[in-house]
Amino acid sequence: MMRILLLSAYDAVSHQYWRKGLVAQFPEYDWTVLTLPGRFFSWRVRGNSLSWAFSERECLEQPYDLLLATSMTDLSALKGLVPALAGVPSIVYFHENQFAYPLSGKEFSSVEPKVLSLYSALAADFVVFNTRYNKETFFNGADALLKKLPDRVPPGLIELLASKTRVLPVPVLDTALTKGESRSGPLQVIWNHRWEYDKGPELLHRVMLALKQQNVQVQFHLVGQQFRYIPPVFEQLKKDCWELIATWGYVDSRQAYNSLLQNSDVVLSTALHDFQGIAVLEGVAAGCVPVVPDRLAYPELFSGEFCYSEQGNEVANLAERLAALAGLKAQQALPRAPSVGQFCWSEQQGAYRQLLTLAAGRG
């Protein structure tokens, strides 16, 4: 039986989704899972190796066939602090990368998270990204960073990383493939993202105002994870567009959330960054038509007919797309959601099994 140590150093919701799905898909493996809470970002990315090396030492020194870590894990330091791990074959999985986040003015103003992720990638035997967009922005950012360093930068680092890199998506649970029935009435749009600036609430606000002014028959379900700080635009949006809001706030019940997805017509993204877009994929799996920007990872997930342009007036482009879909619903002529079956575990399990066995030297 293969013994796998799985480390999730910043166990945010998307990271939990991936690791829980992974463990559930391979019950024949012997999993040991260590996680750290997804909070205190600057401390977590710098301190996870310290936290684990001296509080979980007995666990880390057990014999393992494979070490699988998320990209927030400071793998190079952890191998140094726990020498027993140095010889264990390792994979680093990148849900995101530190080179492609949009600037908010509140971000952690240090190059250190970027350097740490570069070190972890170099310390691993395999480096895996969830999308080509994630991979390409990481490599472009790492290359630019290395070129800025003053001296003694070894040649060939980018080529070394490229030689051990592959792309494997975070799979969607097959149970998500349960479509609902479109009902009569206004177009039902779900916006199911973290309530943070990088998910584009400013654009959402402006589009909803435009649709309100045009008297478009549409209702919005604004759900998703919230944190202590919520951008003020959300309260302004609620004040300005309350007539269009059918659901407001995080939905605790998974059953209720699935029902909301199945009863919606459109899943919407206004994101400034998304490295894969699991929330959108789950919506499409439930039968929603995606309406997504023609940037980030979305063009590799969906054909152009589902992407609105950011060129010219993005607000007008998106509002026009949603108004057109509202008109089609009134005629009972909404397009079908595209298939996302290729992103489900039933389709991806073989590729994951191949990676795990190859990395552990059993392939």
Number of C-alpha atoms within 10 A of each C-alpha: 7 14 17 23 22 21 24 23 25 22 19 14 11 13 20 15 16 17 21 11 16 18 17 10 16 13 9 11 13 15 16 16 16 16 17 16 12 15 12 9 14 14 9 20 20 17 16 22 22 16 15 20 20 12 11 12 14 10 14 21 13 12 13 20 20 23 26 24 25 25 28 28 27 26 30 19 20 21 18 13 17 18 13 16 21 17 12 21 20 26 28 26 26 27 22 23 22 22 20 18 15 12 12 9 7 6 10 12 10 9 11 14 20 17 16 21 26 24 15 23 26 19 20 22 18 23 25 22 25 20 24 18 22 24 23 13 19 22 19 13 17 20 13 12 15 17 11 9 9 7 8 6 11 7 9 9 14 15 10 11 18 14 11 15 17 16 16 17 22 26 23 25 18 15 12 19 19 15 19 17 11 17 13 11 12 17 25 26 28 27 23 25 24 21 22 19 19 18 19 17 24 18 18 22 18 19 21 25 18 19 20 17 10 11 10 19 19 22 21 24 20 22 20 19 14 13 9 5 8 13 14 12 17 18 11 13 18 15 10 15 19 15 12 21 17 14 15 13 13 16 17 11 9 9 10 11 16 19 15 21 31 24 20 26 31 27 26 25 26 22 22 17 19 21 23 23 20 20 20 25 24 26 29 29 27 27 28 29 23 25 24 25 22 19 17 21 20 24 15 14 15 18 11 14 10 19 19 22 18 14 8 8 9 16 21 17 15 27 21 16 16 24 19 14 22 25 17 14 21 15 10 12 11 18 12 12 18 16 13 18 19 12 21 21 21 14 14 17 15 11 11 18 15 12 19 23 14 13 20 20 11 11 10
